[in-house]
Structure formats: structure tokens, C-alpha cells
Amino acid sequence: EEEEEEEAGSPAQVQMAVAVSEAVAELKSNIENKLGAILNAFQVPSPATEDRPPGPTAQTPPEEMECSTIQEPERPANLMQCLVRLSFSLERAHPFLTFSEDFRRVRVRKRSRTSPCKNNCFKTTQAMAAQVFSQGEHYWEVDTASCVAWAVGVAYCNLGLGVTVGRDSRSWCLEGNTSQLSAWHANKEVLLSRSKPGRVGVHLRMGEGELSFYCMPGAEEPLWTYQACFTEALQPVFWLYGLKDNNMLFFPEA
């Protein structure tokens, strides 16, 4: 009988075991309650924090921003209303110029291509657009960032084969080279105290006799404006300086 009482434990031992069990249960309940309160505090702000003015928030590093959130400045509405889609023409392009399949990109190659223009090619690395404008208002853009030096302008359709745009009275252009930006017409140069743009906007108003050049995107004031009396239809014309391989101009999707 004494052995059975020792196995069951004395009343004191039983009482202690019960007390420990109750203490553990109470402690567990307290921990669960406090943990729940902490989680709720993070999920639902307390009234004290709702009235507090918001502090500075962490900003997403630029490299993690979505490309779609970076937007170019909007073009003036009057320009976008007369936007035209240009393409280059093979008919009078220099043989060292090659074109993309959609004829919206021109590139210099140091080897002559098979040219349909035969004896009607420019003697300098120039190309004209396929579009001809005899009236109305027109706007287009040219990306010049991948060309060491260039000229962007317009000319009467019969521009001489040996004439670089802007060097006669039948053509007008904006020219950017390695050191300066200038406007050329009738072989006269006007130096412009502006940096060379990576994209040029051209606004032609035939009826008003006005030709303006813009630094795009975002510019509202022109880099230069010609006032002229246009007596014939005009064609956009482009000059790529020298024979540096991969010199390139193209028409961006504005």
C-alpha cells in the first residue's frame, strides 16, 4: 500500500502539479492575447495614429520604376494635329545609304548598294522623303542622336544632284555638326547659340510661307524659323555627314 501511495504521489505533489498546469495555461492564454493584439495593431491603425499627420514615405528607387511611368513631355497640340508619317525614297538617295524595310530608317554603309536611281543619285550622302507637299500644314520628327553630323530640311523637288541642302536658294535646313548648330539657306549660314538636339521637329506651313525647327520632345518655341514665299512643291531632305559607318537617321513614332 505504501508503494501505491508513492506512485500516485502525495497530496502536496498533486496540488503542485495542478498549480503548475494552471499557470502554464494562463501564460499561454496571455501570450496568445498579446500576440493577437500586436497583429491587429499592424493591420488596423488605432485612433491615435489615424489623427497623426502622415510622415515621409519610402520612395521606389528609379531603377525599379516601371518604364511606363516615365513619360515624355507632350507635344503642342497644334503640331500633333498636322503630324505626317514620312518614309525615305530610293529614287535619288546616295548609293552609300541603306534603308530599313519600312524605309523609315537610313544608315551610311561604306559599300555601294544596287540603286534604282542610276544617274539620278545625289553626289553627297543625302536622301529625300517620298512625300511631297504642295499645300497645307505638316509636321514630322527626325531622330538625329545616332548621327555625328546631319542636316534636316526641305527643298524643291528638283534639288541639284551635286547640291547639299541649304547651299542654294531652293533649299532650307537646320544643320548640326560636332561643334555647333546652324541654319542654312542660299549658302548663307546663321549660327545658333543652342545645343544640338537629339530629335528635331519640323513644322511646315505652306500657305503662310513658314518653316520652323524644334528641339523635341517638349519644346514650345522653335530653334529657328524661316519666312519664305514657297513657289513650288517641297520635299523633306536629309543629309548624313561623311562616310562614318552606321551614321543613322530615322523617323520615330511620335
C-alpha positions as CSV (number, residue, x, y, z in Angstrom):
1,E,0.0,0.0,0.0
2,E,2.9,2.4,0.8
3,E,4.3,1.7,-2.7
4,E,1.0,2.5,-4.4
5,E,0.8,5.8,-2.4
6,E,4.3,6.8,-3.6
7,E,3.4,6.1,-7.2
8,A,0.2,8.2,-7.1
9,G,2.1,11.0,-5.3
10,S,1.4,12.8,-2.1
11,P,-1.4,15.3,-1.9
12,A,1.2,18.1,-1.8
13,Q,2.8,16.9,-5.0
14,V,-0.6,16.6,-6.8
15,Q,-1.5,20.1,-5.7
16,M,1.8,21.5,-7.1
17,A,1.3,19.7,-10.4
18,V,-2.2,21.2,-10.7
19,A,-0.9,24.7,-9.9
20,V,1.9,24.4,-12.5
21,S,-0.6,23.2,-15.1
22,E,-2.9,26.2,-14.5
23,A,0.0,28.6,-14.5
24,V,1.2,27.3,-17.9
25,A,-2.3,27.5,-19.3
26,E,-2.7,31.1,-18.1
27,L,0.6,32.1,-19.5
28,K,-0.2,30.6,-22.9
29,S,-3.5,32.4,-22.9
30,N,-1.8,35.7,-22.1
31,I,0.8,35.2,-24.9
32,E,-1.9,34.4,-27.4
33,N,-3.9,37.5,-26.4
34,K,-0.9,39.8,-26.6
35,L,0.2,38.4,-29.9
36,G,-3.3,38.9,-31.4
37,A,-3.3,42.5,-30.2
38,I,0.1,43.1,-31.8
39,L,-1.0,41.7,-35.1
40,N,-4.3,43.7,-35.1
41,A,-2.3,46.9,-34.3
42,F,-0.4,46.4,-37.6
43,Q,-3.4,45.6,-39.7
44,V,-5.9,48.3,-38.4
45,P,-4.5,51.7,-37.3
46,S,-5.6,52.8,-33.9
47,P,-7.5,56.1,-33.5
48,A,-4.3,57.7,-32.1
49,T,-2.4,57.0,-35.3
50,E,-5.3,57.9,-37.6
51,D,-5.2,61.6,-36.5
52,R,-1.5,61.8,-36.7
53,P,-0.2,63.6,-39.9
54,P,1.5,61.2,-42.3
55,G,5.2,61.0,-42.2
56,P,7.6,60.7,-45.1
57,T,7.0,57.5,-47.2
58,A,9.7,55.4,-48.8
59,Q,10.2,56.1,-52.5
60,T,10.8,53.5,-55.1
61,P,14.4,53.7,-56.5
62,P,14.4,55.0,-60.1
63,E,15.9,51.7,-61.3
64,E,12.8,49.8,-60.0
65,M,10.3,52.2,-61.6
66,E,8.2,50.8,-64.4
67,C,9.1,52.3,-67.8
68,S,5.5,53.2,-68.4
69,T,5.6,55.7,-65.6
70,I,8.3,57.7,-67.3
71,Q,6.5,59.9,-69.8
72,E,7.9,62.2,-72.4
73,P,6.6,65.8,-72.3
74,E,3.5,66.3,-74.5
75,R,3.9,67.9,-77.9
76,P,2.0,71.1,-78.6
77,A,-1.5,70.2,-79.9
78,N,-1.2,72.4,-83.0
79,L,1.8,70.3,-84.1
80,M,0.3,66.9,-83.4
81,Q,-2.8,67.9,-85.4
82,C,-0.8,68.1,-88.6
83,L,1.6,65.1,-87.9
84,V,2.5,63.2,-91.1
85,R,4.2,59.8,-91.4
86,L,7.3,60.1,-93.6
87,S,9.3,57.4,-95.4
88,F,12.6,57.7,-97.3
89,S,12.8,57.5,-101.1
90,L,15.3,55.4,-103.0
91,E,14.9,57.4,-106.2
92,R,17.6,60.0,-105.5
93,A,19.4,58.6,-102.4
94,H,23.2,58.4,-102.4
95,P,24.4,54.8,-103.2
96,F,26.2,54.6,-99.8
97,L,22.8,55.0,-97.9
98,T,20.8,51.9,-97.0
99,F,17.3,51.7,-95.7
100,S,15.2,49.6,-93.3
101,E,12.4,47.5,-94.8
102,D,9.8,50.2,-93.9
103,F,12.0,52.9,-95.3
104,R,11.8,54.9,-92.1
105,R,15.5,54.4,-91.1
106,V,18.5,55.4,-93.2
107,R,22.1,54.3,-92.5
108,V,25.5,55.0,-94.0
109,R,27.4,52.0,-95.4
110,K,30.9,52.2,-96.9
111,R,29.9,50.0,-99.8
112,S,27.6,50.9,-102.6
113,R,24.2,49.3,-102.9
114,T,22.3,48.5,-106.1
115,S,20.5,51.7,-106.7
116,P,17.4,52.3,-108.8
117,C,18.3,55.9,-109.3
118,K,21.2,55.1,-111.7
119,N,22.5,58.5,-112.9
120,N,19.9,60.5,-110.8
121,C,21.6,60.0,-107.4
122,F,22.8,62.7,-105.1
123,K,26.6,63.2,-105.1
124,T,26.6,63.7,-101.3
125,T,25.1,61.3,-98.7
126,Q,21.6,62.8,-98.9
127,A,18.2,61.3,-99.2
128,M,14.7,62.8,-99.8
129,A,11.4,61.7,-98.3
130,A,8.9,60.0,-100.6
131,Q,6.2,62.6,-99.6
132,V,5.7,65.8,-101.5
133,F,3.9,68.8,-100.0
134,S,2.3,71.5,-102.3
135,Q,-0.2,73.0,-99.8
136,G,-1.4,72.8,-96.2
137,E,0.3,72.4,-92.8
138,H,2.6,69.4,-92.0
139,Y,4.8,68.3,-89.0
140,W,7.3,65.5,-88.7
141,E,10.2,64.5,-86.4
142,V,13.6,63.0,-87.1
143,D,15.8,61.3,-84.6
144,T,19.4,62.6,-85.0
145,A,21.1,61.2,-81.9
146,S,22.9,58.4,-83.8
147,C,24.4,60.7,-86.4
148,V,27.7,62.5,-85.9
149,A,26.6,65.4,-88.0
150,W,23.4,66.0,-90.1
151,A,21.1,68.4,-91.8
152,V,17.3,68.2,-91.8
153,G,15.3,70.5,-94.1
154,V,13.1,70.8,-97.2
155,A,13.9,71.6,-100.8
156,Y,12.1,72.0,-104.1
157,C,11.8,68.6,-105.8
158,N,14.4,69.3,-108.4
159,L,17.2,70.0,-106.0
160,G,20.5,69.7,-107.9
161,L,22.3,66.3,-107.6
162,G,25.5,68.0,-106.5
163,V,23.9,70.4,-104.1
164,T,24.0,69.9,-100.3
165,V,20.7,71.0,-98.7
166,G,20.8,74.7,-97.7
167,R,23.6,75.6,-100.1
168,D,21.4,77.0,-102.7
169,S,18.2,79.2,-102.9
170,R,16.0,76.2,-103.4
171,S,16.5,74.5,-100.0
172,W,16.3,75.3,-96.3
173,C,17.7,73.3,-93.4
174,L,18.8,73.1,-89.8
175,E,22.3,71.6,-89.5
176,G,24.1,70.1,-86.5
177,N,27.7,69.2,-86.5
178,T,30.2,68.2,-83.8
179,S,30.7,71.8,-82.6
180,Q,27.7,73.9,-83.4
181,L,24.1,74.2,-84.6
182,S,23.2,76.5,-87.6
183,A,20.6,77.3,-90.1
184,W,21.4,77.3,-93.8
185,H,19.7,78.8,-96.9
186,A,21.1,80.2,-100.2
187,N,24.6,79.2,-99.0
188,K,24.3,81.5,-96.0
189,E,24.8,80.3,-92.5
190,V,23.2,81.6,-89.3
191,L,24.9,80.3,-86.2
192,L,22.5,79.4,-83.4
193,S,23.6,79.6,-79.7
194,R,21.7,76.4,-78.9
195,S,22.9,72.8,-78.2
196,K,22.5,70.2,-80.9
197,P,19.1,68.4,-80.4
198,G,18.8,64.6,-80.4
199,R,15.5,64.8,-82.1
200,V,14.3,67.5,-84.5
201,G,10.7,68.5,-85.1
202,V,9.9,70.2,-88.5
203,H,6.8,72.3,-88.9
204,L,5.9,73.4,-92.5
205,R,3.1,75.8,-93.2
206,M,3.0,76.2,-97.0
207,G,0.2,78.8,-97.2
208,E,2.0,81.1,-94.6
209,G,5.4,80.5,-96.1
210,E,6.8,79.4,-92.7
211,L,9.3,76.6,-91.9
212,S,10.2,76.0,-88.2
213,F,12.5,73.7,-86.4
214,Y,12.0,72.4,-82.9
215,C,14.1,70.6,-80.3
216,M,11.9,67.7,-79.3
217,P,10.2,66.5,-77.2
218,G,8.8,69.3,-75.1
219,A,9.9,72.4,-76.8
220,E,7.2,75.0,-77.4
221,E,9.4,77.7,-79.0
222,P,11.2,76.9,-82.3
223,L,15.0,76.8,-82.6
224,W,14.7,78.7,-85.8
225,T,12.0,79.8,-88.2
226,Y,12.3,80.7,-91.9
227,Q,9.9,83.1,-93.6
228,A,9.8,82.4,-97.4
229,C,7.5,82.5,-100.4
230,F,7.3,78.9,-101.5
231,T,6.6,78.8,-105.2
232,E,6.8,75.1,-105.8
233,A,6.1,71.8,-104.0
234,L,8.5,70.9,-101.3
235,Q,10.1,67.6,-100.3
236,P,11.8,66.8,-96.9
237,V,15.5,66.2,-97.4
238,F,18.2,64.8,-95.1
239,W,22.0,64.8,-95.1
240,L,24.2,62.4,-93.1
241,Y,27.7,63.8,-92.7
242,G,30.6,61.9,-94.3
243,L,31.0,58.2,-94.6
244,K,31.2,57.1,-91.0
245,D,29.8,53.6,-90.9
246,N,26.4,53.3,-89.2
247,N,25.7,57.0,-89.1
248,M,21.9,56.9,-88.9
249,L,18.7,59.0,-89.0
250,F,15.2,57.7,-88.5
251,F,11.6,58.8,-88.1
252,P,10.4,58.0,-84.6
253,E,6.9,57.1,-83.7
254,A,5.8,60.4,-82.2
